Structures are given as structure tokens and as C-alpha cells.
Amino acid sequence: MAAAFIELDRVEKVFDVRKKTGFLKRERRQVRAVDSISFTVARGEMVGYIGPNGAGKSTTIKMLTGILTPSGGRLRVAGIDPSRERTRLAHRIGVVFGQRTTLWWDLPLIDSYRLMHRMYRIPDGRYRENLDRLVELLDLSALLDVPVRQLSLGQRMRGDIAAALLHDPDVLYLDEPTIGLDVVSKGRVREFLRELNAERGTTVLLTTHDLQDIEQLCSRVMVIDHGRLVYDGALTGLHEAGESERTLVVDLERELPPIEAGPAARVVRVDGPRQWLAFPASESAAPLVARIAAAYPLVDLSVREPDIEAVIAKMYAERAEQADRAGKAAS
Ligand SMILES: Nc1ncnc2c1ncn2[C@@H]1O[C@H](COP(=O)(O)OP(=O)(O)OP(=O)(O)O)[C@@H](O)[C@H]1O
């Protein structure tokens, strides 16, 4: 097995929050943003890190960059403790926040790169080489003299990605890298990330609400909810974890009452002679099809896989319900 490049062992982050509850009254409360999370990421892996709003994703990324110090547990990136050696780590990591730019707003793009060249003390030859490669791959040559504020969102994002990679980091954290981009720009960013990972073996940790980013880029996904890791594995395994359902779409010869096909399947929609039956994704469709074919005038049928978006929405909703029930039971 490849050596772990990012290592978290029971990492916690607790925030002390003061809330005004009256004229002079303040209530102190603790928010456990990250609650005993453990995982490892091997060098060269490309991993999705997803979860609902407020789950603890950004807090994790901030601890991985050294911006925040964990309240407990052990964390290492490339063997470095991020909060203790933030500057040394900065040479090994690149960070892209989709919602904020790291570029200088009023300066032409190339000036931001020149500043980074100095800030990161990138050797001249390496800077030149990396800049040329990134400009070509991200199609930036016509944009280098344009002030950042005049760039479109997609152009700015490509500019930000290049900035994060000028110093050749071993690991890249991407926080919502395709947010607000049109389909073409999203495609370009994803293609570039795939190439970067394949050619240079850059380790990528990707946080996104766009599940297509994950589907197209990551073979592994981690799901965090209420500060806890609730899933870590292949994207396909999420279907089972989310106990998702597949849909059998049946065309009958004529309009009929809802099909009765046993306890495992239920009709979820009827439209004229077409009926939709939901059944567990973990079960084979064959016996169900055989039962329907034997008892109904069947013309055509197809099976629809659950889409990952629906699976994750269901998973979040179920966990929110569980938390709600636990909260009510405790009060
Ligand atoms: N500096 C802070 N002080 C107090 N609470 C904080 C702080 N930063 C984050 N939190 C809280 O910690 C929890 C996790 O927040 P975090 O920003 O990590 O979530 P997230 O998964 O990145 O969410 P989103 O998808 O909305 O960006 C939330 O309840 C948030 O309100």
C-alpha cells in the first residue's frame, strides 16, 4: 500500500461561541465543528470530501493548511504538522477557494504570478517552466495582461488554479473549484485536474457541492456530517450506504391499476400505460421483471440507476432525521 501523505488521527476542532441572549447576557456555547475524524490519503490520490452545509469541510481544510490548530488529535501533511510549521508546509501545498481569489484584483494576471514567484521563492528556471506549462494547459496566454477584476468567473478560476500550482505543490486542496462556472468551463477545469493528477501525481482533496465533479474526478469519496466521517469509500458504494433504490420503468399494453409485484417493489408513479416501480438497488431486477412479465401485458421496460445526487440527498436527510430524533430523546 502507498504511504499515507495526509494523515488525520482522531482530529477535533471545537469553537467557543458567545451568543447574545439578553441586554447584558451572553451565553457561551461550544461548536464541535470536527469531531474525531481519522483518515489517510495516499500520495497521488484524488479524493472527494463532501457533506451538507456546516458539516465541517472548510474547518478540516483550514486545519490541513495550518490556518487553524486542531483542539485534539494528530494531523500530518507530508510528515509536517501544519499548524506548527505553516510556512514550511506552504511550499508543499496549493489551495484554491472557488468563492475567493488569491489573485490581486487590480493587477494584470501576470503580475500576481510574478509576486508569487517572489513570495514562494520559486527558482527562476522552475517558475518559467511551470508558468509556460500552466499557461498552455489552462489556455491563459490571452489573459495574462488583463486585470483580474475584468476576468470572467471561469477565466479567474483558471488563473487561480495556475497560481496555486506555480510552486509545484505535492498536494492541492480545492474548495468548490467549479462553483458558478458554465458547463464548458467546468469541463475544462475538470480535464485539467485529471491531467495534473495523471501526469504529475499531485494529490488532490476536493470539496464540492457539485457531485459531477466527484463522479468525473474521484474514485474515492469521504462524506462528513455534523463533524463526523460517515462514509469513506468508492463512489459506487455510496449507493448501498444510502440504501438507494433503482427504478423499473414498465410500458404495458394499456392503462392498468398499479402493478402488484411483491413486497420488494412499489409503484411510485403511473402515467397512462407507463408505470414506475422502485426497488432496492442491492437486489437484482431479474426476478421482478419475470414476475411482472408473467402477470401483465408487457410491451417494454428499462431499469434506471439511482443518480448519485439523489443518493446523497437521501443520506443527508436520513442523518438529519436521526440527529433530530436523538435530540428529542435527550431533551
Ligand atoms: N470561526 C468559527 N467560529 C465559530 N464557529 C465556526 C467557525 N468556523 C466554523 N464554525 C462552525 O463550525 C461548523 C462547521 O463549519 P464549516 O465551515 O467547516 O462547514 P462546511 O462543511 O465547510 O460548510 P459549507 O458547505 O457551508 O461551507 C459550523 O457549525 C460553523 O458554524
The ligand as an SDF file (V2000), in Angstrom:
LIG
                    3D

 31 33  0  0  0  0  0  0  0  0999 V2000
  -14.5440   30.5350   13.3150 N   0  0  0  0  0  0  0  0  0  0  0  0
  -15.6210   29.8910   13.7410 C   0  0  0  0  0  0  0  0  0  0  0  0
  -16.1840   30.1770   14.9250 N   0  0  0  0  0  0  0  0  0  0  0  0
  -17.2690   29.5100   15.3770 C   0  0  0  0  0  0  0  0  0  0  0  0
  -17.8920   28.5230   14.6860 N   0  0  0  0  0  0  0  0  0  0  0  0
  -17.3800   28.1910   13.4870 C   0  0  0  0  0  0  0  0  0  0  0  0
  -16.2250   28.8400   12.9470 C   0  0  0  0  0  0  0  0  0  0  0  0
  -15.9490   28.2960   11.7340 N   0  0  0  0  0  0  0  0  0  0  0  0
  -16.8800   27.3470   11.5250 C   0  0  0  0  0  0  0  0  0  0  0  0
  -17.7450   27.2640   12.5700 N   0  0  0  0  0  0  0  0  0  0  0  0
  -18.8690   26.3420   12.7260 C   0  0  0  0  0  0  0  0  0  0  0  0
  -18.3740   25.0260   12.5560 O   0  0  0  0  0  0  0  0  0  0  0  0
  -19.2930   24.2260   11.8060 C   0  0  0  0  0  0  0  0  0  0  0  0
  -18.6020   23.6720   10.5510 C   0  0  0  0  0  0  0  0  0  0  0  0
  -18.3470   24.7470    9.6500 O   0  0  0  0  0  0  0  0  0  0  0  0
  -17.5690   24.5780    8.2540 P   0  0  0  0  0  0  0  0  0  0  0  0
  -17.4030   25.9480    7.6830 O   0  0  0  0  0  0  0  0  0  0  0  0
  -16.3560   23.7630    8.4730 O   0  0  0  0  0  0  0  0  0  0  0  0
  -18.6260   23.7530    7.4040 O   0  0  0  0  0  0  0  0  0  0  0  0
  -18.6160   23.3700    5.8440 P   0  0  0  0  0  0  0  0  0  0  0  0
  -18.8520   21.9080    5.7950 O   0  0  0  0  0  0  0  0  0  0  0  0
  -17.3990   23.8980    5.2020 O   0  0  0  0  0  0  0  0  0  0  0  0
  -19.9090   24.1320    5.3230 O   0  0  0  0  0  0  0  0  0  0  0  0
  -20.2520   24.8410    3.8920 P   0  0  0  0  0  0  0  0  0  0  0  0
  -20.5770   23.7290    2.9440 O   0  0  0  0  0  0  0  0  0  0  0  0
  -21.4580   25.6540    4.2300 O   0  0  0  0  0  0  0  0  0  0  0  0
  -19.0560   25.6490    3.5020 O   0  0  0  0  0  0  0  0  0  0  0  0
  -20.4940   25.1050   11.5390 C   0  0  0  0  0  0  0  0  0  0  0  0
  -21.4440   24.8710   12.5480 O   0  0  0  0  0  0  0  0  0  0  0  0
  -19.9370   26.5080   11.6430 C   0  0  0  0  0  0  0  0  0  0  0  0
  -20.9210   27.4130   12.0460 O   0  0  0  0  0  0  0  0  0  0  0  0
  1  2  1  0
  2  3  1  0
  2  7  2  0
  3  4  2  0
  4  5  1  0
  5  6  2  0
  6  7  1  0
  6 10  1  0
  7  8  1  0
  8  9  2  0
  9 10  1  0
 10 11  1  0
 11 12  1  0
 11 30  1  0
 12 13  1  0
 13 14  1  0
 13 28  1  0
 14 15  1  0
 15 16  1  0
 16 17  2  0
 16 18  1  0
 16 19  1  0
 19 20  1  0
 20 21  2  0
 20 22  1  0
 20 23  1  0
 23 24  1  0
 24 25  2  0
 24 26  1  0
 24 27  1  0
 28 29  1  0
 28 30  1  0
 30 31  1  0
M  END
$$$$
